[in-house]
Amino acid sequence: MEGLDGFAPVAEPHETGPSDIRDGLIRTEAKRATVWIGVAALFALAVYLAQPLLVVFGGIVFAAMIDGGQRLLARVVPLLPRGFRIGLVLLAAVAFLVWLVLFAGNQIASQAAAFPQLVQAEAQRLSDLARAHGLLTRSIDIPALTGKIAEQLAGGVGQFTRAVGGLLGGFTTAFLIVILGIYFAAEPDLYQRGVAWLLPAKSRQEWRGTAQAMGHSLRRLLFGRLIGMVSEGLATWLLLWVWGVPMAVLLGLLTGLLAFLPNIGAPISGALMILVGFSGGVHMGIYCIVVYAVVQTVDGNIVVPLVAKRTVDLAPALVLGAQLVFGVLFGLLGLILADSMVAMLKIALQRQAKRNDAGAPQTAGRD
């Protein structure tokens, strides 16, 4: 179309703004840089919110325990609705705690009151014996050392609980984990769909499969932990009670609770057991060493291979390393949840590796 003077109008040149990127290569690199900056920001946010996220993960682990219990009940009473089975599992847990407080509480409380002094006395005697034989240059003040350790532990736990519970402390943290676990166990599909909606549409089906695989492995892992706790606790209590070892009930309870921490709980409970045994004489101390060796051998060679190792098969060094790292970063709760987090991460990486292998082009072999 010609202008009034008979010439075609000349198009005005496009003015490039400061935010326009015309070059395709530069545009691609800018997108990559934006993605990496976003990943770094998400990582920083995850570190900042690590403590509350760990509490949420604790709720997931507790929900897996509840779900595993109701699945066992489903094999016995399959016609009972799922909600009633969950209620029965929670009721059984509350009944156990009530029994523990009412019937065994007095004995455990009295033994627990005398337990620290007994352990300190035996540790001090062992330190003096080592110094007398030249193994130590000077005697160790066990009460002072115990006080320093208690202060450090209290400081670590206080730092964690301030992030998640404020002044209410660890009981609030435990209460939050229980409440979250009940919510997760009551309607797991609701929360799985919620996470799936945050993902791309093509990844949602794969996420559901990964979540189901994680839940299955986590239930089996926790079931193995519970079986190990019960077997070690009962066996330790009965064997110590037969010989008349002091505080057999408390030592059995501590052994069972510490069995939830693989690689770390057993040496701690064994050391406490041996210290208490030597307080009653050399023969009783040797008997406690034998009891510890027998219980750990049976649990490590029978219970763990049959229940836990077949399902997740975590490398002991990997679990121990994760416990050390998470214990330092997040305190006691990080130590407790370390193996569960490693197990779920392993499932996610395995499924991602399978997807990568399935999507890789198949090439013929070359000479």
N, C-alpha and C positions, 0 to 999 in steps of 0.2 A: 504494500500500500504506500503510495507516494504522498509526500507532504504537500503543503501549499505551494512551495517553491519548485515542485516537480522532482525533488530528490527524495529517496527513501529515508525514513528517520534512522538515525544511528543509535543502536542500543547502548545504553549506559553500561560501562564496565561494572562487573560484580565486585563490590567492596568486601574484602575478607576481614572478618572480625578477629579480635585477639584470641577467641576460644575456638575458631574454626581450624580444623586439621584437614587439609586437602589431600595430603599424601597418604596412600593406603597403608604403607609400611609403618609410618609414624602413628596412624590411627590404631593399628593392631597392637603396637607396643604400648600405646597409652592404655588400651583396654587391659592388657596383661598387667601393667603396673597398677591399675585400679583394682584388679582382682587380688593381687598380692597385698596391697594396702588394706583391702577389706578383710583378707585372711588374718593379717597381723592384728587388725583391730579386734576381730572376733577372738583371737587367741588372748590378747590382753584383757578383754572383757571376761573370758573364761577364768583367767588367773585371778582377776579381781573378785569374781563371784565363786571362787573355788569352794569355800566352806559351805555356803548354802546349797550349791550343786551337789556336794558330797552328802549332805543330809537328804536331799531328794533321792540320790542313788541308794542311800541306806533304806529309804522307804520302799524302793523297788526290790531290794534284797529281802526285806521283811515280807513284802507282798508275795514274792516267790515262795517263801516258806509257808505262808498261809495257803497259797494255791496248791502247793505240793501236798499239804495235809488234806485239803478237800478232795483232791484227786485220789488219794488213797481211800478216803471214805466212799468215794463214788464206786470203787470196786466192791465194797461191802454192801452199801445201800444205794444202788444206782438210781432208784426211783425218787430219792430225796432231792428236792431242788437244790441248786448250787448255793443259793443264799443261806439255806439252813445248814448246809455242810460247812460253810465258812463260819457261821455262828457257833457250831459245835467245836470247831478247831479253836476258836478264840476262847470259848468257855472252858475247854480243857486246859488251855494255857493259864487262864486265870485260876482255875481250880488247883493246878500244880503250884502256882505261886502262893496261894492261900495255905495249902498243905505245908509248903516249905517254911512259911512264917509261923504257923500255929504249932505244928508238931515237931519240926526240926529246928525251929528258930532259936529256942533257948539254948540247945546244945551247941549249935553253930556259933551263936553269939558269944557264949562263954569261952569256947575254944578260940574264936577269932580275937577276943580281948587278950588272951595270953599268948597268942601266936607271935606277934612282933617281938616281944621280949625274949621268947625262946629262940627265935631265929637269930636275933642279935647276939644273944649269949653264945650260941654255938658258932656263929661266924667269928666272934671275937676270940673264942678258944682256938678255932682253926688258924686264925691269924697269928696268935701267940705261939702255937705249935710250929708253924712255918718259920717264924723268926728264930725260935730256939734251934731249929735244924739248919739255919743259915740260908733258907730260901728267900727270906725277906731281910732287908737291911734294918727296918724298924717296924714296930707294931703299928697296925692300922686301927684308928679309932672308929670302930664300926658304928656306934650311935651317931657320931658327927657326920660320917659318910652317908648314913641312911637319911639324916636330916637334909643334907644337900641334895640328894637324889629326889627326895619328896618335894623339895622346893622347886626343882627343875620340872618335875612332872606336873606339879600344880600350875606352874607358869605356862607350860605348853597347853594344858587342858583349858586354862583360863583364856588364853589367846584364841583358842578355837571357839569356846562357848560364847565369848563376847561377840563373835561374828554372827552366830546363829541364834543365840538365845538371850543376849544381853546379860542382865544381872541375875536372871533366873538359873543360869548354869546348865550343867549337864543333864539334869532331869527334864528341863524343857526340850533339850535336843532329843533325848530318848522319846519324850512324848510326841514330838513332831514326827519322828520316824515311824512310830506306831500308827499315828493318825494317817499319815501319808500311805503307809503300807495297807491299811484297811481300805482306803479309798481306791488305791490301785488294784487291789485284789477283788473288790466288789464289782468294778466295771473296767476290766482291762482293755476291752475293745474300744471303749470310748477314748481312752488316752492314746491307743495305737492309731486310731483314725485322726486324732488331733495332730499327732506328729506327722502322719502321712500327708495331711493337707499342707504342711509347710514345705514339702518336697515337690520337685517337678512331677508331673503326671506320669511320665514314663518310668519313674523310680519308685512309685508308691507300692506296686505289687512286690517288687524285690525287697522293699523295706519290711513289708508284712512277713515275708518269709524269713528275713534276717531276725526280726523281733521274735518270731516263734522259735527259731533255733536257739537264740540267746536264752529265752525263757526256759526251754527244755533243758539246756545244759546247766543253767543256774539252779534249777530245781534239783537236778541230779547231784550237783556239786554240794548244795546245802544239805541234801538228804545224807550224803556221805559224811559231811561234817557232824550232823546230829547223831548218826549211828556211832561214829567214832567217839563223840563226847559221852554218850550213854555207856558204851562198852568200857571205855577207859575209866570213867568215874566209878562205875559199879565194881569193876574188877579191882581197882586200887583200894576202894573202901573195904571190900570183903577180905582181900589178902592182908591188908594192914590190921583189920579188926581181928582176924584169926590169931595173929602173933601178939596182939595187945599193944600195938603202936599207939602212942598218944595222938589225939586229934585225928583219928582215922576218918571220921565223917567230914571234917573240914578239908583234909587233904584229898579225899575223894571228890568233893565238890569242886575244889580248885583245879584238880587234874581234868575233870570233865569240862569246866568252863574254858580252861586254857587250851584244851584240845581243838577249840575252834580256830586257833591261830596256828596253822601248819608251820613247821620248821622252827618256830620260836616258843610256842607254848609248852611243848614237851620238855625242853631243857630247864625252863623255869620251874615247872611243877616238880621235875625230878630233883632239882637242887633243894627245893624246900622240903621235899619228902626225905631226902638223905640227911639234911640238917636235923630235922625232928627225930629221925631214927637214931642218930648218934647221940642224941641227948639221953637216950635210954640205955646206952652201952654200945660196945663194939659189935656184938652179935646182932643187935637190933639194927644198927646202921648197915651192916652187910646184908641183912635180910631186906632192907628197904632198897638197896642197890639192885638186888636180884628181882624184887617186885617191879621196879622201874624198867629193868631190861626186858623182863618177860612181857609186861603189858605193852611196851612200845614195839616189841618184836611181833607180837600177835596182831596188833593194830596195823602196823606197817606192812606186814606180809599177807594179811587176810582181809581185813576190813577195807583198807584203802584200795587195794587192787580190785576187789569185787564190786565196790560201789563207786568211788570217786574217780579213780585213775582211768577206768574204762570209758568214762563219759567225757572228761575234759583233757586228761593226760597232760597236765601242766608240768613243765620242767621245774624241779625244786629250786635250782639256782635262780631262775626267772622269778618265781614267787618270792623267794627270799629278798632279791634285789628290789622288787616292787614294794615289799613290806618295809624295807629300810627307807626307801625314798618317800613313800606316802606317810610313813610314821614320822619322819622328820618334818615334812611339809604340813601335815594336817593332824598330828597327834594320834591319840588312841583310836579314834574312829577311822582314820586313814589306814592304820595298821590292820584293823579288823576287816576292812572292805577291800584290801589290796588284791587278794587272790580272786575275788569275784569280779573286780574290774578287769584284771588280766584275762580271765576266762571269757568275758564278753568281748573284749577287744580281739582276742584270738578268733572267736567265731566270726566277727565282722571281717577280719583280714582274710580268713579262709574263704568266705563266700565271695569277697571281692576278687581274690585270686582265681576262683572258679569262673567268675564272669569274664575276667580278662582272658583266661584260656579259651573259653567258649567263643569269644569275639575275635580272637587272633586269627589271621588268615592261615589256612593250611597250605603249606608248601611241600612240594615233593622233595625227596632226598636227592642230594647231589653227590656225584663221585668226588 
